[in-house]
Amino acid sequence: MLGVTRLLCGTATPGDALRYERRAGRLPPHLLHYSEDKKPVVVWNLSRRCNLFCAHCYSDSHSKEYAGELGTEEALGVIDDLAQFGVPVILFSGGEPLLRSDLFQLIRHAQSRGIRGVVSTNGTLITPALAQEMKDLGLSYVGVSIDGPEHVHDKFRGKLGAFQESLRGIRACLDADLRVGIRVTLTRYNYPYLDELFDLVEEENIPRACFYHLAYAGRGDRLQTMHRVDLTHEETRDAVDTIFRRTMDLHRRGITKDILTVDNHTDAVYLYLKTHQEQPERADEVYQMLRWQGGNQSGVAVGDIDNLGKVHADQFSWHYTFGNVRERPFSQIWTDTSDAVMRVLKDRRGHIKGKCSVCPYFEICNGNLRARAESYYGDPWADDPACYLSDEELGITQAYEKLEPLPSKAGSPTLAMPAAIVEGAEEAH
């Protein structure tokens, strides 16, 4: 997660983090990424059940009950272990977490144990009363997924009217003075509307926007394989340029927004290179903060517990499990480096192949997203195909092994909206 506003606009500096001695237990939420004693932010997919059918859903959720999900007492015990381990934040996700009847009980327990609670939701179920209840719980943040303007969002969400329902949920949070933001997954179908999304953030006075690069997982992986919905390198650069440009514009006009990009740490390198070129006096401090953040943190400062209690490196890596919280505490699973994958994730240098093996900016990218590399190349230690910077820009002068994608990933992009989106929506509703 790259804090674009904080780094590009200089709203946070190394001195801000040093003031709290870079200790996770002391840092405010906006500086947590720069902690020295990194403990994982845990994404917890409490349930896979969802009331929508999203085309790019990494958990491949449906509107049905899933057997074997953790019960309330089990979940409360997991929270106790996470608190003792020093986990700073639990991101309660799904499926749709608001369909889980004990969600607020779990949030309340987490808060009482000193863990900040965050909810990731499609927003359609948030009423004014529910928003006020979340505010009264002391919830830190609610992230609502938005896929673009209304016609694009409704297609991706598999339901006509989904955009207006989500927007009503956002407005209910704002009316309750509950911090809320939008979460946008970039695809070829919504990236032309980035300016419209920034206009929405400004017009609705939404304080935060996170722009996620597509992870090839669940339905998102199938969608990418069949229809090549991810951005090309040129489109990605254009999208990031737009995000940077609009962020700077907001800052110059004195409009306070927290803009972030997520799941492609090439953005960190690109931001540093742009800063070095356009604001050279700030380049060193930006690099310092990026180095402290350490690039992709799956398996280090980001972890996932799925609905069945299985522990993964992140929410996109359900194909590989380190253990189950029903059998061993999360704290033990997370620190057990006898698992070869866990061991490499915690120290990747020398293990990631391709251009990453010779990239001089490895320490601020950390090899990027492993789930995307594995999906594309069939190798968890391949370089990430979403790196959009050239060898010349990166200053790579050494030869390195060029990797070949899986045959199923080849072919020309499909420009029309995938029919599978509409078919899935009809099946789910």
C-alpha positions as CSV (number, residue, x, y, z in Angstrom):
1,M,0.0,0.0,0.0
2,L,1.6,3.2,-1.2
3,G,0.5,6.5,0.5
4,V,0.5,8.7,-2.5
5,T,-0.6,11.8,-0.7
6,R,1.8,11.3,2.1
7,L,4.9,10.7,-0.1
8,L,4.2,12.7,-3.3
9,C,2.8,15.7,-1.5
10,G,5.0,15.5,1.6
11,T,2.2,15.4,4.1
12,A,4.3,12.8,6.1
13,T,8.1,12.8,6.6
14,P,10.6,10.5,8.2
15,G,10.6,12.7,11.3
16,D,6.9,12.0,11.8
17,A,7.6,8.3,12.1
18,L,10.7,8.8,14.2
19,R,8.7,10.8,16.7
20,Y,7.0,7.5,17.6
21,E,10.3,5.6,17.5
22,R,8.8,3.6,14.5
23,R,7.1,1.3,17.0
24,A,3.9,-0.3,15.7
25,G,2.1,0.0,19.0
26,R,2.7,3.7,19.1
27,L,2.3,4.8,15.5
28,P,-0.9,6.4,14.3
29,P,-2.7,4.5,11.5
30,H,-1.4,6.7,8.7
31,L,2.3,5.9,9.7
32,L,1.9,2.3,10.5
33,H,3.6,1.1,7.3
34,Y,6.8,2.7,8.4
35,S,7.2,0.8,11.6
36,E,10.4,-1.0,12.4
37,D,8.9,-3.9,14.4
38,K,6.5,-5.0,11.7
39,K,3.6,-7.1,12.9
40,P,1.0,-8.1,10.3
41,V,-2.1,-6.3,9.4
42,V,-4.6,-9.2,9.2
43,V,-7.2,-9.4,6.5
44,W,-9.8,-11.7,7.9
45,N,-12.4,-13.1,5.4
46,L,-15.0,-13.9,8.0
47,S,-17.4,-15.4,5.5
48,R,-17.4,-16.0,1.8
49,R,-21.2,-15.3,1.5
50,C,-22.0,-12.2,-0.5
51,N,-25.1,-10.5,-1.8
52,L,-23.4,-9.4,-5.0
53,F,-21.6,-11.3,-7.8
54,C,-18.5,-9.3,-8.6
55,A,-16.7,-10.2,-11.8
56,H,-13.2,-9.9,-10.3
57,C,-13.9,-11.3,-6.8
58,Y,-10.7,-12.9,-5.5
59,S,-12.6,-15.1,-3.0
60,D,-15.1,-16.3,-5.7
61,S,-18.0,-15.6,-3.4
62,H,-21.6,-16.4,-4.0
63,S,-25.0,-15.7,-2.3
64,K,-25.0,-18.9,-0.3
65,E,-24.0,-20.3,3.0
66,Y,-20.5,-21.9,3.3
67,A,-20.0,-24.9,5.6
68,G,-17.2,-25.0,8.1
69,E,-16.7,-21.3,8.8
70,L,-15.3,-20.2,12.1
71,G,-17.9,-19.7,14.8
72,T,-18.2,-16.8,17.2
73,E,-16.3,-18.4,20.1
74,E,-13.5,-19.6,17.8
75,A,-13.2,-16.1,16.3
76,L,-13.1,-14.4,19.7
77,G,-10.2,-16.8,20.6
78,V,-8.4,-15.9,17.4
79,I,-8.7,-12.2,18.3
80,D,-7.2,-12.8,21.7
81,D,-4.2,-14.5,20.1
82,L,-3.8,-11.7,17.5
83,A,-3.9,-9.1,20.3
84,Q,-1.2,-10.9,22.3
85,F,0.9,-11.2,19.2
86,G,0.7,-7.4,18.6
87,V,-1.4,-7.3,15.5
88,P,-2.2,-3.6,15.0
89,V,-5.2,-3.9,12.6
90,I,-7.8,-6.4,11.6
91,L,-9.5,-5.7,8.2
92,F,-12.8,-7.6,8.5
93,S,-13.7,-8.7,4.9
94,G,-15.6,-11.3,3.1
95,G,-17.5,-12.0,0.9
96,E,-19.6,-9.4,2.5
97,P,-18.7,-9.1,6.2
98,L,-22.0,-7.2,7.1
99,L,-23.9,-10.4,6.4
100,R,-22.2,-12.0,9.4
101,S,-24.5,-11.5,12.4
102,D,-21.6,-11.4,15.0
103,L,-19.5,-8.9,13.1
104,F,-20.0,-6.1,15.6
105,Q,-19.4,-8.4,18.5
106,L,-16.0,-9.3,17.0
107,I,-15.2,-5.7,16.2
108,R,-16.0,-4.7,19.8
109,H,-13.8,-7.5,21.2
110,A,-10.9,-6.5,18.9
111,Q,-11.2,-2.9,20.0
112,S,-11.2,-3.9,23.6
113,R,-8.0,-5.8,23.1
114,G,-6.3,-2.8,21.5
115,I,-6.7,-3.8,17.8
116,R,-8.0,-1.3,15.3
117,G,-10.9,-2.5,13.4
118,V,-11.5,-1.8,9.7
119,V,-14.3,-3.1,7.5
120,S,-14.1,-3.8,3.8
121,T,-17.6,-3.9,2.3
122,N,-19.6,-3.4,-0.9
123,G,-21.6,-0.8,1.1
124,T,-25.0,-1.8,-0.2
125,L,-26.2,-2.9,3.3
126,I,-25.1,0.2,5.2
127,T,-28.1,2.1,6.5
128,P,-27.9,5.3,8.6
129,A,-28.6,3.3,11.7
130,L,-25.9,0.7,10.8
131,A,-23.4,3.5,10.1
132,Q,-24.1,5.1,13.5
133,E,-23.7,1.7,15.2
134,M,-20.3,1.3,13.5
135,K,-19.3,4.8,14.6
136,D,-20.4,4.1,18.2
137,L,-18.2,0.9,18.1
138,G,-15.1,3.1,17.5
139,L,-14.5,1.5,14.1
140,S,-11.4,3.1,12.5
141,Y,-12.5,3.0,8.9
142,V,-14.9,1.6,6.3
143,G,-13.7,0.9,2.8
144,V,-16.5,0.6,0.2
145,S,-15.7,-1.0,-3.2
146,I,-16.5,1.1,-6.2
147,D,-15.6,-0.1,-9.7
148,G,-16.3,3.1,-11.7
149,P,-19.2,5.2,-12.8
150,E,-22.7,3.7,-12.4
151,H,-22.9,1.8,-15.7
152,V,-19.5,0.2,-15.2
153,H,-19.9,-0.5,-11.5
154,D,-23.3,-2.2,-11.9
155,K,-21.9,-4.5,-14.6
156,F,-18.9,-5.5,-12.5
157,R,-21.1,-6.0,-9.4
158,G,-23.7,-8.1,-11.2
159,K,-26.6,-6.0,-10.1
160,L,-28.5,-3.0,-11.5
161,G,-28.7,-0.3,-8.9
162,A,-25.6,-1.5,-6.9
163,F,-23.8,1.8,-7.5
164,Q,-26.6,3.9,-5.9
165,E,-26.9,1.4,-3.0
166,S,-23.2,1.7,-2.3
167,L,-23.3,5.5,-2.7
168,R,-26.1,5.6,-0.1
169,G,-24.0,3.5,2.2
170,I,-21.0,5.9,1.8
171,R,-23.3,8.9,2.5
172,A,-24.6,7.2,5.6
173,C,-21.1,6.8,6.9
174,L,-20.3,10.5,6.2
175,D,-23.4,11.6,8.0
176,A,-22.4,9.5,11.0
177,D,-18.9,11.1,10.9
178,L,-17.5,7.6,10.3
179,R,-14.3,7.7,8.3
180,V,-15.0,6.1,4.9
181,G,-13.3,5.7,1.6
182,I,-13.7,4.1,-1.8
183,R,-11.7,1.1,-3.0
184,V,-11.2,0.8,-6.8
185,T,-9.8,-2.2,-8.6
186,L,-8.2,-0.9,-11.8
187,T,-9.2,-2.8,-15.0
188,R,-9.3,-1.8,-18.7
189,Y,-13.0,-1.1,-18.2
190,N,-12.8,1.6,-15.5
191,Y,-9.4,3.2,-15.9
192,P,-10.7,5.7,-18.6
193,Y,-13.0,7.0,-15.8
194,L,-10.4,7.8,-13.2
195,D,-11.0,11.5,-13.5
196,E,-14.7,10.9,-12.9
197,L,-13.8,8.9,-9.8
198,F,-11.7,11.7,-8.4
199,D,-14.6,14.0,-9.1
200,L,-16.9,11.7,-7.1
201,V,-14.4,11.8,-4.2
202,E,-14.4,15.5,-4.2
203,E,-18.1,16.1,-4.8
204,E,-19.2,13.7,-2.1
205,N,-16.4,14.8,0.3
206,I,-15.1,11.3,0.6
207,P,-11.8,11.5,2.6
208,R,-10.0,8.5,1.2
209,A,-9.5,6.6,-2.1
210,C,-7.5,3.4,-2.6
211,F,-6.7,2.3,-6.2
212,Y,-5.9,-1.4,-6.3
213,H,-4.0,-3.0,-9.2
214,L,-5.7,-6.2,-10.3
215,A,-4.6,-9.4,-8.5
216,Y,-4.9,-12.6,-10.5
217,A,-6.9,-14.6,-7.9
218,G,-10.4,-16.2,-7.8
219,R,-12.7,-14.9,-10.5
220,G,-10.2,-12.1,-11.1
221,D,-7.7,-14.8,-12.3
222,R,-10.3,-16.4,-14.6
223,L,-11.3,-13.0,-16.0
224,Q,-7.7,-12.1,-16.7
225,T,-7.0,-15.5,-18.3
226,M,-10.1,-15.4,-20.6
227,H,-10.4,-11.7,-21.3
228,R,-7.1,-9.9,-20.4
229,V,-8.9,-7.3,-18.3
230,D,-5.7,-6.1,-16.6
231,L,-4.1,-2.9,-17.9
232,T,-1.2,-3.0,-20.3
233,H,2.0,-1.5,-19.0
234,E,1.3,1.7,-21.0
235,E,-2.2,1.9,-19.6
236,T,-1.0,1.3,-16.1
237,R,1.5,4.1,-16.3
238,D,-1.2,6.4,-17.7
239,A,-3.5,5.4,-14.8
240,V,-0.8,6.0,-12.2
241,D,0.1,9.3,-13.8
242,T,-3.6,10.3,-13.5
243,I,-3.7,9.3,-9.9
244,F,-0.5,11.3,-9.2
245,R,-1.7,14.3,-11.1
246,R,-5.1,14.5,-9.4
247,T,-3.6,13.9,-6.0
248,M,-1.2,16.8,-6.5
249,D,-4.1,19.0,-7.8
250,L,-6.1,18.3,-4.6
251,H,-3.1,19.1,-2.5
252,R,-2.4,22.4,-4.2
253,R,-6.0,23.5,-3.8
254,G,-5.9,22.7,-0.1
255,I,-8.3,19.8,-0.3
256,T,-7.4,17.1,2.2
257,K,-7.7,13.6,0.8
258,D,-5.7,10.4,1.5
259,I,-5.0,8.8,-1.9
260,L,-3.3,5.4,-2.0
261,T,-2.4,2.7,-4.6
262,V,-2.3,-0.9,-3.6
263,D,-0.9,-4.3,-4.9
264,N,1.8,-3.0,-7.3
265,H,4.9,-1.7,-5.7
266,T,6.3,-0.7,-9.0
267,D,4.3,2.4,-8.1
268,A,6.8,3.1,-5.2
269,V,9.7,3.0,-7.6
270,Y,7.9,5.2,-10.1
271,L,6.9,7.7,-7.4
272,Y,10.5,7.9,-6.2
273,L,11.8,8.4,-9.8
274,K,9.2,11.2,-10.4
275,T,10.1,12.8,-7.1
276,H,13.8,12.6,-8.0
277,Q,13.1,14.4,-11.3
278,E,10.5,16.9,-10.2
279,Q,11.3,17.5,-6.5
280,P,14.9,16.5,-6.1
281,E,15.2,18.2,-2.7
282,R,12.6,15.7,-1.3
283,A,14.0,12.6,-3.1
284,D,16.1,11.3,-0.2
285,E,13.3,11.5,2.4
286,V,10.9,9.8,0.1
287,Y,13.3,7.0,-0.5
288,Q,13.9,6.6,3.2
289,M,10.2,6.1,3.9
290,L,9.8,3.7,1.0
291,R,12.8,1.7,2.3
292,W,11.2,1.6,5.8
293,Q,7.9,0.4,4.2
294,G,9.9,-2.3,2.4
295,G,7.7,-2.9,-0.6
296,N,5.3,-5.8,-0.8
297,Q,4.7,-7.2,2.7
298,S,2.7,-10.4,2.0
299,G,3.9,-12.9,4.6
300,V,5.6,-10.2,6.7
301,A,3.4,-7.2,7.6
302,V,0.3,-8.4,5.7
303,G,-1.5,-11.7,6.4
304,D,-4.8,-13.4,5.8
305,I,-7.2,-15.7,7.6
306,D,-9.9,-17.2,5.4
307,N,-13.4,-18.1,6.4
308,L,-12.3,-21.7,7.3
309,G,-9.5,-20.5,9.5
310,K,-6.7,-21.1,7.1
311,V,-3.7,-18.8,7.2
312,H,-2.3,-17.3,3.9
313,A,0.4,-14.8,2.9
314,D,-2.4,-12.4,1.7
315,Q,-6.0,-12.5,0.6
316,F,-4.9,-13.4,-3.0
317,S,-3.0,-16.6,-2.0
318,W,-5.6,-19.0,-0.9
319,H,-4.0,-21.7,-3.0
320,Y,-1.2,-22.0,-0.4
321,T,-1.9,-22.5,3.3
322,F,0.6,-22.2,6.2
323,G,-1.8,-23.7,8.8
324,N,-5.2,-23.4,10.4
325,V,-6.0,-21.3,13.5
326,R,-8.2,-24.2,14.7
327,E,-5.1,-26.3,15.0
328,R,-2.4,-23.7,15.9
329,P,-2.5,-20.1,17.0
330,F,-1.9,-17.6,14.2
331,S,1.1,-16.2,16.2
332,Q,2.8,-19.6,15.9
333,I,1.9,-20.2,12.3
334,W,3.2,-16.7,11.3
335,T,6.6,-17.1,13.0
336,D,7.2,-20.7,11.8
337,T,9.9,-20.4,9.1
338,S,10.2,-24.2,8.8
339,D,7.7,-23.7,6.0
340,A,9.9,-23.0,2.9
341,V,7.4,-20.5,1.4
342,M,7.1,-18.5,4.6
343,R,10.9,-18.5,5.0
344,V,11.5,-17.0,1.5
345,L,8.6,-14.5,1.8
346,K,10.3,-13.1,4.9
347,D,13.6,-12.6,3.1
348,R,13.1,-12.7,-0.7
349,R,16.4,-11.2,-1.9
350,G,18.2,-13.8,-3.9
351,H,15.1,-15.9,-4.5
352,I,13.0,-13.7,-6.9
353,K,14.0,-14.3,-10.6
354,G,13.9,-12.4,-13.8
355,K,14.4,-8.6,-13.7
356,C,13.8,-8.5,-9.9
357,S,17.1,-10.4,-9.4
358,V,19.1,-7.5,-10.7
359,C,16.8,-4.5,-10.0
360,P,18.5,-1.8,-7.9
361,Y,15.2,-0.9,-6.3
362,F,14.4,-4.3,-4.9
363,E,14.5,-2.9,-1.3
364,I,11.5,-0.6,-2.0
365,C,9.5,-3.1,-4.0
366,N,10.5,-6.4,-2.5
367,G,9.6,-8.4,-5.7
368,N,6.0,-7.2,-5.8
369,L,2.9,-9.5,-5.7
370,R,3.8,-13.2,-5.6
371,A,0.2,-14.3,-6.4
372,R,0.2,-12.4,-9.7
373,A,3.7,-13.8,-10.7
374,E,2.6,-17.4,-9.9
375,S,-0.6,-17.0,-11.9
376,Y,1.1,-15.6,-14.9
377,Y,4.3,-17.7,-15.0
378,G,3.4,-20.8,-12.9
379,D,6.3,-19.9,-10.6
380,P,5.8,-18.2,-7.2
381,W,9.4,-16.8,-7.4
382,A,9.1,-15.3,-10.9
383,D,9.2,-11.5,-11.4
384,D,5.8,-9.8,-11.3
385,P,4.5,-9.3,-14.9
386,A,2.8,-6.1,-13.7
387,C,6.1,-4.2,-13.4
388,Y,5.6,-1.4,-16.0
389,L,9.1,0.2,-15.8
390,S,11.7,-0.5,-18.5
391,D,15.2,-1.8,-17.8
392,E,16.6,1.6,-18.8
393,E,14.3,3.4,-16.3
394,L,15.3,1.0,-13.5
395,G,19.0,1.4,-14.4
396,I,19.4,-2.4,-15.0
397,T,22.6,-3.1,-16.8
398,Q,23.1,-6.8,-16.0
399,A,21.7,-9.6,-18.1
400,Y,19.0,-11.7,-16.4
401,E,16.8,-14.7,-17.2
402,K,13.8,-13.9,-19.3
403,L,10.8,-15.9,-18.2
404,E,8.0,-17.3,-20.3
405,P,4.3,-16.9,-19.3
406,L,2.0,-19.9,-19.1
407,P,0.4,-20.7,-22.5
408,S,-3.1,-19.9,-21.2
409,K,-2.0,-16.3,-20.5
410,A,-1.1,-15.6,-24.1
411,G,-3.4,-14.0,-26.8
412,S,-4.9,-10.7,-27.7
413,P,-7.0,-8.7,-25.2
414,T,-10.8,-8.9,-25.6
415,L,-12.2,-5.3,-25.8
416,A,-15.9,-6.0,-25.2
417,M,-17.2,-6.3,-21.7
418,P,-16.9,-10.1,-20.9
419,A,-20.2,-11.9,-21.3
420,A,-19.3,-13.9,-18.2
421,I,-20.1,-10.8,-16.1
422,V,-23.7,-10.7,-17.2
423,E,-24.1,-14.4,-17.1
424,G,-22.8,-14.6,-13.6
425,A,-25.1,-11.8,-12.5
426,E,-28.1,-13.6,-14.0
427,E,-27.1,-16.8,-12.2
428,A,-26.6,-15.1,-8.9
429,H,-29.8,-13.0,-9.0
